[in-house]
Amino acid sequence: MSSAADPEGLLRADTVDLLRADTVGLLRADTVGLVRAEIVGLLRAEIVGLLRKEAPQALAALVRRYGDFGTAEDAVQEALLSAAQQWPTQGIPESPRGWLITVAARRLIDWRRRDTARRDKEAAAAEYQPAQALSIPGPDDELPLDRDDSLALLFLCCHPALAQPAQVALTLRAVGGLSTTEIAAAFLVPEATMAQRIVRAKNRIRATGIPFAMPPDDQYGSRLDAVLQVLYLIFNEGYTATSGSRLQRTELTSEAIRLTRQLHHLQPHEGEVAGLLALMLLTDARRDARARHGALVPLAEQDRTLWNAGMIREGSALVSAALAASPLGPYQLQAAIAAVHAQAASADETDWSQILALYRVLEVFTPTSIVALNRAIAVAMVDGPEAGLRELDGLDGDPRLAASYRLTAVRAHLLEMNGQLAEAKEHYHRAARATTSMPERHYLQTKAGRIDQG
């Protein structure tokens, strides 16, 4: 390990002793995103990323001003449709966010005025009173167009009045801009189930009158876990897209890192926030080396000179400081594992013994099937592929892994390491058929083809 990259010296082989037994992941998620598929189809590629970035900001501005999440989201959808129709021919406005907020606000106000005309004025005034205003603003009233409300929107979606699955799903939609299909695939549930979960969450916000504001200090901790999970899931979906032709979606990884930086700025001494930010930085540092000519390049084969040294230094320093000063947590442990990988000069120099020890501690905090799968890989690297394959045998009955290609792909890799080439080829093909990611499918098919070529 490089001492320059790890100034505190905490992530060495003997560091495992610091992870005391008494202090002794990983879900991925996927929404009907604000930018729906039919809207994307109307736009040039260069506009899509801009709308994905600005749509959550526009939604946050409207929710803050008018206090009705569901209606605000509908109004933003109308604004996005207008953008899809106008921007390709009229050009992108100077302030895309301001344009979306203005169009959406006018649409929302029109709806409210029509409703008011149909009802008794006093009853309508009581029912539709804006959250932060005593009267309905006009279409030309000033809205703070450049204010960043993403973090407040994030905490609104993670309010304890909502069940945690609903918190995660709603935030991925409202703040992360993912589609319902993506969220459903990540949680391994039917798309209709996820859509109903999102609708129920929005109805719950409306019924309970949850305020659009950062939580008070005495409620901050209870909502932080859900916020961190959501940011983690958004990053994961961006780093390895669950479906489609793209390996990664940098707009999502960048947004997840940006929001996590904001959280860290607000709570610089919160170890798990620092751990999550470190994990994102150490992982995203490998982005440029993960593909070659459009094909997926696995970690062991990556050109490490392409890794972002600045992100590795920052991430290593963050996790070192967090491990030294904060109670141990799962994000810090995952960041420590990423740091061991990042600081190895080559794949052969990776300290797999330390990684295995860290996974064993992580499994105490997060006893999930994905952690167990990753631990099995580490076992294979330390004790040999046969030992790793025995670990996989204990995971065959896990329903979450059974619905995914990952267990099959890992088994194929360990079978190949163990010289069982015919079985490895069969499992590579089986895993390729199960994944919805085109880059991963191509990679798995290529691995099977290499076996045929000797």
C-alpha positions as CSV (number, residue, x, y, z in Angstrom):
1,M,0.0,0.0,0.0
2,S,1.2,3.5,-0.8
3,S,1.7,5.6,2.3
4,A,1.0,8.7,0.3
5,A,-2.4,7.4,-0.5
6,D,-3.0,6.2,3.0
7,P,-1.6,8.9,5.3
8,E,-3.0,7.4,8.5
9,G,-1.6,3.9,7.7
10,L,-4.9,2.3,8.8
11,L,-5.5,0.1,5.9
12,R,-2.7,-2.4,6.2
13,A,-2.8,-6.1,6.8
14,D,-2.4,-5.7,10.5
15,T,-5.3,-3.1,10.6
16,V,-7.7,-6.0,10.9
17,D,-6.7,-6.0,14.6
18,L,-8.2,-2.6,14.9
19,L,-11.6,-3.9,13.9
20,R,-12.5,-5.3,17.3
21,A,-14.9,-8.2,17.5
22,D,-17.3,-6.2,19.7
23,T,-17.5,-3.5,17.0
24,V,-17.9,-6.0,14.8
25,G,-24.2,-5.0,0.8
26,L,-25.5,-4.3,-0.6
27,L,-28.8,-3.6,-2.3
28,R,-29.1,-2.1,-5.7
29,A,-32.0,-0.2,-6.7
30,D,-33.9,1.0,-9.6
31,T,-38.5,4.2,-10.8
32,V,-40.9,5.9,-13.2
33,G,-38.2,8.6,-13.4
34,L,-39.2,12.2,-13.9
35,V,-37.8,12.0,-17.4
36,R,-40.1,9.2,-18.9
37,A,-39.1,7.0,-21.7
38,E,-41.5,8.7,-24.1
39,I,-39.9,12.0,-23.4
40,V,-36.4,10.7,-23.9
41,G,-37.5,9.4,-27.3
42,L,-38.4,12.9,-28.4
43,L,-35.1,14.5,-27.5
44,R,-31.6,14.6,-29.0
45,A,-29.1,12.7,-26.8
46,E,-27.3,15.9,-25.6
47,I,-30.6,17.2,-24.1
48,V,-31.5,14.1,-22.1
49,G,-28.7,14.4,-19.5
50,L,-29.6,18.1,-18.9
51,L,-33.3,17.2,-18.3
52,R,-32.3,14.4,-16.0
53,K,-30.2,16.8,-13.9
54,E,-32.7,19.7,-13.8
55,A,-36.0,17.8,-13.4
56,P,-35.4,17.0,-9.7
57,Q,-34.3,20.6,-9.0
58,A,-37.5,21.9,-10.6
59,L,-39.6,19.4,-8.6
60,A,-37.9,20.5,-5.4
61,A,-38.5,24.2,-6.1
62,L,-42.2,23.6,-6.7
63,V,-42.7,21.3,-3.7
64,R,-40.9,23.9,-1.5
65,R,-43.2,26.7,-2.7
66,Y,-46.6,24.9,-3.1
67,G,-46.3,22.0,-0.7
68,D,-48.0,19.3,-2.9
69,F,-45.6,16.6,-4.0
70,G,-47.9,14.7,-6.4
71,T,-49.3,17.8,-8.2
72,A,-45.8,19.3,-8.4
73,E,-44.5,16.2,-10.0
74,D,-47.4,16.2,-12.5
75,A,-46.6,19.8,-13.4
76,V,-42.9,19.0,-13.9
77,Q,-43.9,16.2,-16.2
78,E,-45.9,18.7,-18.3
79,A,-42.9,21.0,-18.4
80,L,-40.7,18.2,-19.5
81,L,-43.1,17.3,-22.3
82,S,-43.1,21.0,-23.4
83,A,-39.3,21.0,-23.3
84,A,-39.3,17.8,-25.5
85,Q,-41.4,19.6,-28.1
86,Q,-39.7,23.0,-28.1
87,W,-36.0,22.6,-27.2
88,P,-35.0,20.5,-30.2
89,T,-36.2,23.3,-32.6
90,Q,-36.0,26.4,-30.5
91,G,-32.8,25.6,-28.7
92,I,-31.9,25.1,-25.1
93,P,-32.9,28.2,-23.0
94,E,-30.2,30.2,-21.2
95,S,-31.5,28.9,-17.8
96,P,-32.9,25.4,-18.4
97,R,-33.9,25.0,-14.7
98,G,-35.6,28.4,-14.6
99,W,-37.5,27.5,-17.8
100,L,-38.7,24.2,-16.3
101,I,-39.7,25.8,-13.0
102,T,-41.6,28.7,-14.7
103,V,-43.5,26.4,-17.1
104,A,-44.3,23.9,-14.4
105,A,-45.4,26.6,-11.9
106,R,-47.7,28.2,-14.4
107,R,-49.3,24.8,-15.2
108,L,-49.8,24.1,-11.4
109,I,-51.3,27.5,-10.8
110,D,-53.7,27.0,-13.7
111,W,-54.8,23.7,-12.3
112,R,-55.4,25.2,-8.9
113,R,-57.3,28.2,-10.2
114,R,-59.6,25.9,-12.2
115,D,-60.2,23.9,-9.0
116,T,-60.9,27.0,-7.0
117,A,-63.5,28.2,-9.6
118,R,-65.4,24.9,-9.1
119,R,-65.5,25.1,-5.3
120,D,-66.6,27.4,-2.6
121,K,-63.8,30.0,-2.4
122,E,-63.3,29.8,1.4
123,A,-63.2,25.9,1.3
124,A,-60.8,26.0,-1.6
125,A,-58.6,28.5,0.1
126,A,-58.3,26.3,3.1
127,E,-57.7,23.1,1.1
128,Y,-55.2,24.4,-1.3
129,Q,-53.3,26.8,0.8
130,P,-49.6,26.7,-0.3
131,A,-47.1,25.3,2.1
132,Q,-45.1,28.5,2.4
133,A,-47.4,31.2,1.2
134,L,-50.8,32.5,2.2
135,S,-52.0,33.1,-1.3
136,I,-51.5,31.5,-4.7
137,P,-48.7,33.3,-6.5
138,G,-49.2,34.5,-10.0
139,P,-47.3,33.0,-12.9
140,D,-44.8,35.9,-12.9
141,D,-44.1,35.8,-9.2
142,E,-40.4,35.3,-8.5
143,L,-39.2,31.8,-7.6
144,P,-35.6,31.2,-6.4
145,L,-34.6,29.5,-9.6
146,D,-30.9,28.8,-8.7
147,R,-31.5,27.5,-5.2
148,D,-30.4,23.8,-4.8
149,D,-33.1,22.0,-2.9
150,S,-32.0,18.5,-3.7
151,L,-30.9,17.7,-0.1
152,A,-34.2,18.9,1.3
153,L,-36.1,16.9,-1.3
154,L,-34.0,13.9,-0.3
155,F,-34.9,14.1,3.3
156,L,-38.6,14.7,2.5
157,C,-38.6,11.4,0.6
158,C,-36.9,9.7,3.5
159,H,-39.4,10.9,6.1
160,P,-40.1,8.3,8.9
161,A,-43.8,8.4,8.0
162,L,-42.9,6.4,4.9
163,A,-41.8,2.8,5.1
164,Q,-38.1,2.4,4.1
165,P,-38.8,0.6,0.8
166,A,-41.1,3.5,-0.2
167,Q,-38.5,6.0,1.0
168,V,-35.8,4.5,-1.2
169,A,-38.1,4.1,-4.3
170,L,-39.6,7.6,-4.1
171,T,-36.2,9.2,-3.6
172,L,-34.7,7.3,-6.6
173,R,-37.5,8.7,-8.7
174,A,-37.7,12.2,-7.4
175,V,-34.0,13.0,-6.7
176,G,-32.2,10.3,-8.8
177,G,-34.5,10.4,-11.9
178,L,-34.4,6.6,-12.3
179,S,-37.3,4.8,-14.0
180,T,-39.7,2.5,-12.3
181,T,-38.4,-0.4,-14.4
182,E,-34.8,0.3,-13.1
183,I,-35.9,0.4,-9.5
184,A,-38.0,-2.7,-9.8
185,A,-35.1,-4.6,-11.3
186,A,-32.8,-3.5,-8.6
187,F,-35.2,-4.6,-5.8
188,L,-36.1,-7.8,-7.7
189,V,-39.9,-7.0,-7.6
190,P,-42.4,-6.7,-10.4
191,E,-42.6,-3.3,-12.0
192,A,-46.4,-2.9,-11.1
193,T,-45.5,-3.5,-7.5
194,M,-42.9,-0.8,-7.5
195,A,-45.2,1.7,-9.3
196,Q,-47.9,1.1,-6.6
197,R,-45.2,1.6,-3.9
198,I,-44.3,5.0,-5.3
199,V,-48.0,6.1,-5.7
200,R,-48.7,5.1,-2.1
201,A,-45.6,7.0,-0.9
202,K,-46.8,10.2,-2.7
203,N,-50.3,9.8,-1.3
204,R,-48.8,9.4,2.2
205,I,-46.9,12.6,1.9
206,R,-50.0,14.4,0.8
207,A,-52.2,12.9,3.6
208,T,-49.7,13.6,6.4
209,G,-48.7,17.1,5.3
210,I,-45.0,16.3,5.7
211,P,-43.1,19.6,5.5
212,F,-40.5,20.4,2.9
213,A,-37.5,21.2,5.0
214,M,-34.4,19.8,6.4
215,P,-35.2,17.7,9.6
216,P,-34.5,19.2,13.0
217,D,-31.4,18.0,14.8
218,D,-33.2,15.5,17.0
219,Q,-34.7,13.7,13.9
220,Y,-31.6,13.9,11.7
221,G,-30.1,10.6,12.8
222,S,-33.2,8.5,12.4
223,R,-33.5,9.6,8.7
224,L,-29.9,9.4,7.8
225,D,-29.7,5.6,7.3
226,A,-32.4,5.7,4.6
227,V,-30.7,8.7,2.9
228,L,-27.4,7.0,2.8
229,Q,-29.0,3.8,1.4
230,V,-30.7,5.8,-1.4
231,L,-27.5,7.6,-2.3
232,Y,-25.6,4.3,-2.4
233,L,-28.3,2.8,-4.7
234,I,-28.3,5.8,-7.0
235,F,-24.5,5.5,-7.3
236,N,-24.6,1.8,-8.0
237,E,-27.2,2.1,-10.7
238,G,-25.0,4.8,-12.3
239,Y,-21.8,2.8,-12.0
240,T,-23.2,-0.5,-13.4
241,A,-26.5,0.1,-15.2
242,T,-28.8,-2.8,-14.6
243,S,-30.1,-2.8,-18.1
244,G,-29.6,-1.4,-21.6
245,S,-26.5,-0.8,-23.8
246,R,-24.6,1.5,-21.4
247,L,-22.2,0.1,-18.9
248,Q,-22.4,3.2,-16.7
249,R,-24.5,6.4,-16.3
250,T,-22.1,9.1,-15.2
251,E,-25.0,11.5,-14.6
252,L,-26.2,9.3,-11.7
253,T,-22.8,8.6,-10.2
254,S,-21.9,12.3,-10.4
255,E,-25.2,13.3,-8.7
256,A,-24.8,10.7,-6.0
257,I,-21.3,12.0,-5.2
258,R,-22.5,15.6,-5.3
259,L,-25.3,14.9,-2.8
260,T,-23.1,12.9,-0.5
261,R,-20.6,15.7,-0.5
262,Q,-23.3,18.0,0.7
263,L,-24.2,15.6,3.4
264,H,-20.6,15.4,4.5
265,H,-20.3,19.2,4.5
266,L,-23.3,19.3,6.9
267,Q,-22.1,16.4,9.1
268,P,-18.3,16.3,8.7
269,H,-17.9,14.1,11.8
270,E,-20.5,11.5,10.8
271,G,-18.4,8.4,10.1
272,E,-20.8,6.6,7.8
273,V,-21.3,9.7,5.6
274,A,-17.6,10.0,5.2
275,G,-17.4,6.3,4.6
276,L,-20.0,6.4,1.8
277,L,-18.3,9.4,0.1
278,A,-15.0,7.5,0.3
279,L,-16.5,4.4,-1.2
280,M,-18.0,6.4,-4.1
281,L,-14.7,8.2,-4.8
282,L,-12.6,5.0,-4.6
283,T,-15.0,3.1,-6.8
284,D,-15.6,5.9,-9.4
285,A,-11.8,6.4,-9.6
286,R,-11.8,3.3,-11.8
287,R,-14.3,4.5,-14.3
288,D,-12.0,5.3,-17.2
289,A,-10.4,1.8,-17.0
290,R,-13.6,-0.2,-16.9
291,A,-14.2,-0.3,-20.6
292,R,-12.0,-0.8,-23.7
293,H,-13.5,-0.2,-27.1
294,G,-16.9,-0.4,-25.5
295,A,-16.3,-3.7,-23.9
296,L,-16.3,-4.3,-20.1
297,V,-12.9,-4.7,-18.5
298,P,-12.9,-6.6,-15.1
299,L,-11.0,-5.2,-12.2
300,A,-8.1,-7.6,-12.5
301,E,-7.4,-6.7,-16.1
302,Q,-7.8,-2.9,-15.8
303,D,-5.0,-0.5,-16.7
304,R,-4.4,1.0,-13.3
305,T,-2.6,4.0,-14.8
306,L,-6.0,5.2,-15.9
307,W,-7.4,5.2,-12.4
308,N,-8.0,8.7,-11.0
309,A,-5.2,9.2,-8.4
310,G,-6.8,12.3,-6.9
311,M,-10.0,10.5,-6.1
312,I,-8.1,7.6,-4.6
313,R,-6.1,9.9,-2.4
314,E,-9.2,11.7,-1.2
315,G,-11.2,8.6,-0.7
316,S,-8.3,6.9,1.2
317,A,-7.9,9.9,3.5
318,L,-11.6,10.0,4.2
319,V,-11.9,6.4,5.2
320,S,-8.7,6.4,7.2
321,A,-9.9,9.4,9.2
322,A,-13.4,7.8,9.7
323,L,-12.0,4.5,10.9
324,A,-9.7,6.3,13.4
325,A,-12.4,8.6,14.9
326,S,-15.9,7.1,14.3
327,P,-17.9,4.1,15.4
328,L,-17.4,1.3,12.8
329,G,-20.1,1.0,10.1
330,P,-20.8,-0.9,6.9
331,Y,-20.0,2.0,4.5
332,Q,-16.6,2.5,6.2
333,L,-15.9,-1.2,5.8
334,Q,-16.8,-1.2,2.1
335,A,-14.7,1.9,1.6
336,A,-11.8,0.1,3.4
337,I,-12.1,-2.8,1.0
338,A,-12.2,-0.4,-2.0
339,A,-9.1,1.3,-0.6
340,V,-7.2,-2.0,-0.5
341,H,-8.0,-2.6,-4.1
342,A,-7.3,0.9,-5.2
343,Q,-3.9,1.1,-3.5
344,A,-2.5,-2.2,-4.9
345,A,0.0,-1.5,-7.7
346,S,-1.3,-4.5,-9.6
347,A,-4.0,-7.2,-9.3
348,D,-1.3,-9.7,-8.2
349,E,-0.3,-7.4,-5.3
350,T,-3.8,-7.1,-3.9
351,D,-4.0,-8.0,-0.2
352,W,-6.8,-10.5,-0.4
353,S,-6.2,-11.7,3.2
354,Q,-7.1,-8.2,4.4
355,I,-10.1,-8.0,2.1
356,L,-11.4,-11.3,3.3
357,A,-11.0,-10.2,7.0
358,L,-12.9,-7.0,6.1
359,Y,-15.7,-8.9,4.4
360,R,-16.1,-11.1,7.5
361,V,-16.5,-8.0,9.7
362,L,-18.9,-6.5,7.1
363,E,-21.0,-9.6,7.2
364,V,-21.7,-9.0,10.9
365,F,-23.0,-5.5,10.1
366,T,-24.7,-6.4,6.8
367,P,-25.5,-10.1,6.6
368,T,-26.8,-10.0,3.0
369,S,-26.5,-12.5,0.2
370,I,-24.4,-10.0,-1.9
371,V,-21.9,-9.6,0.9
372,A,-21.7,-13.4,1.3
373,L,-21.1,-13.7,-2.5
374,N,-18.3,-11.2,-2.4
375,R,-16.8,-12.9,0.6
376,A,-16.8,-16.2,-1.3
377,I,-14.7,-14.5,-4.0
378,A,-12.2,-13.4,-1.4
379,V,-12.1,-16.9,0.1
380,A,-11.3,-18.3,-3.4
381,M,-8.5,-15.7,-3.8
382,V,-7.0,-16.6,-0.4
383,D,-7.7,-20.4,-0.1
384,G,-8.2,-21.4,-3.7
385,P,-11.1,-21.8,-6.1
386,E,-12.4,-25.1,-4.5
387,A,-12.9,-23.3,-1.2
388,G,-14.7,-20.5,-2.9
389,L,-17.0,-22.9,-4.8
390,R,-17.9,-24.6,-1.4
391,E,-18.9,-21.2,-0.1
392,L,-21.1,-20.7,-3.2
393,D,-22.9,-24.0,-2.5
394,G,-24.4,-22.4,0.6
395,L,-25.9,-19.6,-1.4
396,D,-27.8,-21.7,-4.0
397,G,-31.0,-21.5,-2.0
398,D,-31.1,-17.7,-1.7
399,P,-34.1,-16.5,-3.6
400,R,-32.6,-13.0,-4.3
401,L,-29.5,-14.5,-5.8
402,A,-31.5,-17.1,-7.7
403,A,-33.3,-14.2,-9.5
404,S,-30.0,-12.7,-10.5
405,Y,-27.2,-13.6,-12.9
406,R,-24.5,-12.8,-10.3
407,L,-24.2,-16.1,-8.5
408,T,-24.0,-17.9,-11.8
409,A,-21.3,-15.6,-13.2
410,V,-19.2,-15.9,-10.0
411,R,-19.5,-19.7,-10.1
412,A,-18.4,-19.6,-13.8
413,H,-15.3,-17.6,-12.9
414,L,-14.3,-19.9,-10.0
415,L,-14.9,-23.0,-12.1
416,E,-12.6,-21.6,-14.8
417,M,-10.0,-20.8,-12.1
418,N,-10.3,-24.5,-10.9
419,G,-9.8,-25.8,-14.5
420,Q,-13.4,-27.1,-14.9
421,L,-13.7,-25.4,-18.3
422,A,-16.7,-27.2,-19.7
423,E,-18.8,-26.3,-16.6
424,A,-17.4,-22.8,-16.6
425,K,-18.4,-22.3,-20.2
426,E,-22.0,-23.5,-19.5
427,H,-22.3,-21.1,-16.5
428,Y,-20.9,-18.2,-18.5
429,H,-23.6,-18.7,-21.1
430,R,-26.3,-19.1,-18.5
431,A,-25.3,-15.9,-16.7
432,A,-25.2,-14.1,-20.1
433,R,-28.8,-15.1,-20.8
434,A,-29.9,-13.9,-17.3
435,T,-28.4,-10.4,-17.3
436,T,-30.2,-7.4,-18.9
437,S,-27.0,-5.3,-19.2
438,M,-25.7,-5.6,-22.8
439,P,-22.0,-4.8,-21.8
440,E,-22.1,-7.5,-19.1
441,R,-23.8,-10.0,-21.5
442,H,-21.1,-9.4,-24.1
443,Y,-18.4,-9.8,-21.5
444,L,-19.8,-13.1,-20.3
445,Q,-20.2,-14.4,-23.8
446,T,-16.6,-13.4,-24.6
447,K,-15.4,-15.4,-21.5
448,A,-17.2,-18.5,-22.8
449,G,-15.8,-17.9,-26.3
450,R,-12.2,-17.7,-24.9
451,I,-12.7,-21.2,-23.3
452,D,-13.6,-22.5,-26.8
453,Q,-10.5,-21.0,-28.2
454,G,-8.3,-22.6,-25.6
